[in-house]
Amino acid sequence: MGSLHVITHPLIEAKLTRMRDRRTSSPEFRALLKEISLLMGYEITRDFPTKTESIETPLCRADFPVLKDGFFTIVPILRAGLGMVDGLLELMPFAHVGHIGLVRNEETHLPEEYYYKMPEGYEQSVVMVVDPMLATGGSAVDALTSLKRRGCTNIRLVNLVAAPQGVDAVRAAHPDVDIYVAAVDETLDENAYIVPGLGDAGDRIFGTR
């Protein structure tokens, strides 16, 4: 059974507050998102398995922990998910990156897939699906469904801000997937945006409208 992990840390909370501020510029917004993604990465990877390896220090030979040989894939949901990739890659430069393209239909508020590209062998890897916002949960549910349909079994969902409705939707459709967020906000408005939220993450990352 998957769990909801709300990562509370003073640095994350302070940086997220700056991201919420409408006066924050796109360059600063991107930098903050990268920083928070890196900080969240410590919790996301907390249970990664390790093994011991014998190394020679300047003084002697001894056994120390290293990551077990594994395959890790970061999968941003385009386009806003791209803003979380650099921070996670800084923490895990050995990870591979795949992409899922989903666009929200502005009338139905439902996601439509238009792009899917993954590294070879990703089905056997730990897959981290990243997207700053978990609003209705539609995009996340569809992305997780696409990955499972292609054979993925070890998937984690990583979001910056979530609405309760989005969390409920993902847990109902994919109860086995762990969800990692920095904050769960109050609700969704009539346009399916998170309130209080931080606006459209994609627009704020890339300076578009």
Secondary structure, DSSP 8 states (H G I E B T S, - for coil): ---EEE---HHHHHHHHHHH-TT--HHHHHHHHHHHHHHHHHHHTTT--EEEEEEE-SS-EEEEEEE-S--EEEEEEETGGGGGHHHHHHH-TT-EE-EEEEEE-TTT--EEEEEEE--TTGGGSEEEEE-SEESSSHHHHHHHHHHHHTT---EEEE-SEE-HHHHHHHHHH-TTSEEEESEE-SEE-TTS-EESS-S-HHHHHHT--
